Amino acid sequence: MAKTKYELDTRVLAVFFLAAAPFMAFGAYVVVNMAKGQLRESVGVSLEQRAVETKLSLERYVGEQIFQLRLLSLDPLIRNAVATPAPAQNPEERRRLEQAWVSGGDFAATSALVESPAAGRLRQLVSIRPALKLVQVVGSKGQLTASTSRAGRLQQADAAWFKALNPAEVGERAFVGDMQRQPGSPTGVLEIAYPMRDIEGNWLGGVRALVDAADLFGVLAPVRVGGTGHAILMRSTDGLVLASDESERILKEPYPGFASLQGAVLGFPLGEHGEALFGKTTPRRGYWTIPEVKATGQDGKEVRVEPSRLVGFTPVDQLPDVKWMVAVEQDFDEAMAPVASVTRYLWLHFVGAFVTVVLLALYFSFKVEKPIIDEDLHLHEEHVPAGGQPSGA
């Protein structure tokens, strides 16, 4: 009995490969998207951790400035400056002194504030901490008693920091104001104040300082992620940029794409009103993908303001009286570059394998169909015996 022989038909192989190719492509697409999602999550969590580290460094920096003011408020020379209440002044006298302080015309009337021993002690602090642009001591009635330079106002009773620290229930809590830009200065300053009270807790006044925002940016500057990742300090209520390496936006423009980021910060349901309707939310992610931001140019065409970014964020919650948020962003294309590179080579490999199999299938198919003996030789007629030829040949 003859042995059964099996042959591989390459045409059948090619047909099955062509039928399997769409499923292979779809499977590769699913796997790549899974890898892309996991990479986005990994990079987002990493950016969130960098944002938390930056926030802690920022809180530590501001805490050091508060500690300096607290030590200054305990100095006997400073406390003696506010121990004696200022004499009462009529509105006309107060207005005259205020104008002399602003204009600098009547030096004799204001020299006691900048040339006193207490003012000398304040200048000693400024000499060792250049980030302190201005340090002042204010009495219990809001009157200025000592200052490192002729700046600000003589009467601070209506100032936000004075009203915030005056109540007895405030205790020893410091005041951290909002970032503001000084007239004629390209950089902003941060207002910090600390109360002064006696042993019984009675209000004596406070110490106020203006810290250079450029020194505050020194906390954010070392944060770098790849080629485009950096840290930004913004106001959490409206997204105004407070500190960043993009100096043209500081205290001028909101963070591009803040509306999208604010939705991620609030989560869903949005805010307390949403939670009252829909219940508590799941733990919120500390990162978000902000889509590309475009704006209309002067010629009426849309121009790209910022590319799509992956942002890790965290609120500043350990400083009183501030509503800040630290964000560490990186361009989305750079963050996803590993998966994009692998995807490109994967598709090249898939196309190359597909073309190779098709070409090989065609080649071997033609080989199978090719005759063993060339038809032009007519060997089947030449080698037939004469007696076997048909009649009439």
C-alpha positions in Angstrom: 0.0 0.0 0.0 1.5 3.3 -1.0 2.4 5.8 1.7 0.1 8.8 1.9 1.9 12.1 1.0 0.9 15.5 2.4 1.8 18.7 0.6 1.6 22.3 1.8 -0.4 24.5 -0.5 1.1 28.0 -0.1 -2.0 29.6 -1.7 -4.1 28.2 1.2 -1.5 29.5 3.6 -1.6 33.0 2.0 -5.4 33.0 2.2 -5.5 32.2 5.9 -2.8 34.8 6.6 -4.8 37.4 4.7 -7.8 36.4 6.8 -5.9 36.6 10.0 -4.1 39.9 9.2 -7.1 42.2 10.3 -7.3 40.4 13.7 -3.6 40.7 14.2 -3.8 44.4 13.4 -6.7 44.9 15.8 -5.0 43.0 18.5 -1.8 45.1 18.1 -3.9 48.3 18.2 -5.5 47.1 21.5 -2.2 46.2 23.0 -0.6 49.5 22.0 -3.5 51.5 23.5 -3.3 49.5 26.7 0.4 50.3 26.9 -0.3 53.9 26.1 -2.9 54.1 28.9 -0.6 52.5 31.4 2.3 54.8 30.4 0.0 57.8 30.8 -1.0 56.7 34.2 2.6 56.0 35.3 3.8 59.4 34.0 0.8 61.2 35.5 1.4 59.7 38.9 5.1 60.6 38.7 4.1 64.2 37.8 1.7 64.3 40.8 4.5 63.1 43.1 6.8 65.8 41.8 4.0 68.4 42.4 3.6 67.2 46.0 7.3 67.4 46.6 7.4 70.9 45.1 4.4 71.9 47.3 6.2 70.7 50.4 9.3 72.6 49.5 7.2 75.7 48.9 5.5 75.4 52.2 8.8 74.9 53.9 10.2 78.0 52.3 7.3 80.2 53.3 7.4 78.6 56.8 11.0 79.8 57.1 10.0 83.3 56.3 7.2 83.2 58.9 9.7 81.8 61.4 12.1 84.8 60.8 9.2 87.2 61.4 8.3 85.4 64.6 11.8 85.6 65.9 11.8 89.3 65.0 8.5 89.9 66.8 10.1 88.5 70.0 13.1 90.9 69.8 13.0 93.3 72.8 14.0 96.2 70.6 11.1 95.5 68.2 8.6 95.1 71.1 9.7 98.3 72.7 8.9 100.1 69.4 5.2 99.2 69.8 5.0 99.3 73.6 4.2 103.0 73.7 1.0 103.9 71.9 1.4 106.6 69.2 -0.1 110.0 70.1 -3.5 110.8 68.7 -3.4 112.7 65.5 -6.1 114.8 63.8 -7.1 114.1 60.2 -5.1 117.0 58.9 -1.9 116.0 60.7 -2.3 112.4 59.5 -2.8 113.5 55.9 0.3 115.7 56.1 2.5 112.9 57.4 1.1 110.6 54.8 2.0 112.9 52.0 5.4 113.5 53.5 6.0 109.8 53.7 5.0 109.2 50.1 6.9 112.2 48.6 9.9 112.2 50.9 9.8 116.0 51.1 9.6 116.3 54.9 12.5 114.1 56.0 12.4 115.3 59.6 8.8 114.1 60.0 9.6 110.6 58.7 13.2 110.0 59.7 12.3 108.5 63.0 10.7 105.6 61.2 13.7 104.7 59.1 16.5 105.8 61.4 15.4 104.4 64.7 17.2 101.5 66.5 14.3 99.3 65.6 14.6 100.2 61.9 18.3 99.4 62.2 17.5 95.9 63.5 15.2 95.4 60.6 17.9 96.4 58.1 20.2 93.8 59.7 17.7 91.1 58.8 17.3 92.4 55.3 21.1 92.4 54.8 21.3 88.7 55.6 18.0 87.8 53.8 18.1 89.8 50.5 14.8 88.2 49.5 13.1 90.5 52.0 12.4 93.6 50.0 10.6 95.4 52.9 10.2 94.8 56.6 7.9 97.0 58.8 6.7 97.1 62.4 3.1 98.4 62.9 1.6 99.4 66.3 -1.7 98.4 67.8 -3.6 101.2 66.1 -2.2 100.5 62.7 0.4 103.2 62.7 3.9 102.5 61.2 6.6 102.6 63.9 9.7 101.3 62.0 10.6 100.4 58.4 13.6 99.4 56.4 12.8 102.0 53.8 10.3 104.6 52.9 7.7 102.5 51.2 4.1 101.4 51.8 1.6 103.4 53.9 1.9 105.0 57.3 -1.5 103.8 58.4 -2.1 100.0 58.1 -5.3 99.8 60.1 -7.3 99.2 56.9 -4.9 96.6 55.5 -6.1 93.0 55.0 -3.3 91.6 57.1 -4.0 93.9 60.0 -7.7 93.1 60.1 -6.9 89.4 59.8 -4.5 89.2 62.8 -6.1 91.7 65.1 -8.9 89.5 66.6 -7.9 87.8 69.8 -9.1 84.4 68.6 -6.5 84.4 65.9 -3.7 83.9 68.4 -0.2 83.4 67.0 -1.3 82.5 63.5 0.6 84.1 60.7 -0.9 85.9 57.6 0.2 85.1 54.1 -1.2 87.4 51.5 -1.7 87.1 47.8 1.0 87.7 45.3 1.1 91.3 44.0 3.2 93.3 41.6 5.0 96.4 42.9 4.6 99.6 40.9 7.5 99.9 38.5 8.8 96.5 39.2 8.7 93.5 36.7 8.5 91.0 39.5 5.9 90.4 42.2 6.2 90.3 46.0 4.5 88.1 48.6 3.1 89.7 51.7 3.7 87.9 55.1 2.8 89.2 58.5 3.0 87.9 62.1 1.2 89.3 65.1 2.7 90.6 68.3 0.9 90.0 71.6 1.8 90.4 75.3 1.7 87.6 77.8 -2.0 88.0 78.4 -2.7 87.8 74.6 -3.4 91.5 74.1 -2.8 92.9 70.7 0.4 94.9 70.3 0.7 95.1 66.6 2.5 93.1 64.0 5.6 92.6 61.8 5.0 92.8 58.0 7.4 91.8 55.3 7.4 91.7 51.5 9.2 88.7 50.0 10.6 88.9 46.4 8.7 86.4 44.2 11.8 85.7 42.2 13.3 84.1 45.3 10.0 82.1 45.6 10.5 80.9 42.1 13.8 79.5 43.2 11.8 76.7 44.8 10.1 75.8 41.5 13.1 76.3 39.1 14.9 73.1 39.9 11.9 71.0 39.0 12.5 69.6 35.5 11.0 66.6 33.8 12.4 65.7 30.4 12.9 68.5 28.0 9.5 70.3 28.5 8.4 69.4 32.1 8.5 72.2 34.7 6.6 73.4 37.8 4.1 76.3 38.0 2.5 78.0 40.9 -1.0 79.4 40.2 -4.0 80.7 42.1 -6.5 77.9 42.5 -9.6 80.2 42.1 -8.9 81.7 38.7 -5.7 80.1 37.5 -3.6 83.3 37.5 0.1 82.3 37.1 2.0 83.4 40.3 5.4 81.9 39.6 6.8 80.2 36.5 9.8 80.2 34.2 7.4 81.8 31.6 7.9 85.3 33.0 5.6 87.0 30.4 2.6 85.3 32.1 3.4 86.0 35.8 0.6 88.0 37.4 -0.8 88.8 33.9 -2.4 85.7 32.3 -4.2 82.6 33.6 -2.7 79.2 33.1 -3.6 78.0 29.6 -6.3 75.3 29.9 -7.1 76.1 33.5 -10.9 75.5 32.9 -10.1 71.9 32.0 -7.7 71.6 35.0 -10.2 73.1 37.4 -12.8 70.5 36.5 -10.3 67.8 37.4 -9.5 69.5 40.7 -13.1 69.8 41.7 -13.9 66.3 40.3 -17.4 65.0 39.6 -19.8 66.0 41.0 -18.4 69.5 40.9 -17.9 70.9 44.3 -20.0 70.6 47.4 -23.3 71.3 45.6 -22.7 68.4 43.4 -21.8 66.1 46.3 -25.0 67.1 48.0 -27.0 65.9 44.9 -25.0 62.9 43.8 -23.2 61.8 47.0 -19.5 61.4 47.8 -17.1 61.0 44.9 -14.3 58.5 44.5 -10.7 59.6 45.3 -9.7 62.2 42.7 -6.7 61.7 40.5 -3.9 64.1 41.0 -3.1 64.4 37.2 -5.0 65.4 34.1 -4.5 65.6 30.4 -5.2 69.1 29.1 -6.0 69.3 25.4 -4.3 71.6 23.0 -5.1 75.2 23.6 -5.7 77.5 20.6 -6.5 81.2 20.3 -7.4 83.5 17.4 -4.5 85.5 16.1 -4.5 89.1 14.8 -5.1 87.8 11.2 -8.2 85.9 12.3 -6.6 82.5 12.1 -6.3 80.0 14.9 -2.8 79.7 16.4 -1.6 77.1 19.0 -1.0 78.7 22.4 0.0 75.5 24.2 0.3 71.8 23.0 -1.5 69.0 24.7 0.0 68.5 28.2 0.0 66.0 31.0 -0.3 67.8 34.3 0.2 66.7 37.9 -1.3 69.0 40.5 -1.8 69.4 44.2 -3.3 72.3 46.3 -1.2 74.2 48.8 -3.1 73.4 52.1 -0.6 74.1 54.9 -0.3 77.9 54.5 -3.0 80.2 55.9 -5.1 82.6 53.9 -3.8 81.4 50.5 -5.5 79.6 47.6 -2.6 78.3 45.6 -2.0 75.2 43.5 1.2 73.7 42.3 1.3 72.0 38.9 4.1 70.1 37.2 3.4 69.8 33.4 5.0 68.0 30.5 4.1 68.0 26.8 1.9 65.0 26.1 3.9 64.0 23.0 7.1 63.9 25.0 5.5 61.9 27.8 4.1 59.3 25.3 7.2 59.2 23.1 8.3 55.7 24.2 4.9 54.2 23.1 4.8 56.3 19.9 8.3 55.0 19.0 7.4 51.4 19.7 4.1 51.7 17.8 5.9 53.0 14.7 8.3 50.1 14.7 5.5 47.7 15.4 3.6 48.8 12.4 6.7 48.7 10.2 7.4 45.2 11.4 3.7 44.1 10.7 3.7 45.6 7.2 7.1 44.1 6.4 6.0 40.6 7.6 2.7 40.9 5.7 4.5 41.9 2.4 7.1 39.2 2.9 4.5 36.4 3.4 2.5 37.6 0.4 5.5 37.7 -1.9 6.7 34.3 -0.8 3.2 32.8 -1.2 3.1 34.2 -4.8 6.6 32.9 -5.6 5.9 29.4 -4.4 2.5 29.3 -6.0 4.1 30.0 -9.4 6.7 27.4 -8.7 4.1 24.7 -8.1 2.2 25.5 -11.3 5.3 25.5 -13.5 5.6 22.4 -15.8 8.5 20.0 -15.2 9.0 19.5 -19.0 8.9 22.3 -21.4 6.0 22.0 -23.8 8.1 23.2 -26.7 10.1 19.9 -26.7 7.1 17.7 -27.6 8.8 14.8 -25.9 5.6 12.9 -25.5 5.3 12.7 -29.4 9.0 11.9 -30.2 9.3 9.0 -27.8 6.1 7.2 -28.7 6.9 3.8 -30.4 6.0 3.6 -34.1 3.6 0.7 -33.6 1.7 2.7 -31.1 1.0 5.7 -33.3 -2.6 6.3 -34.2 -3.7 5.4 -37.7 -3.4 8.1 -40.4 -0.3 9.5 -38.7 
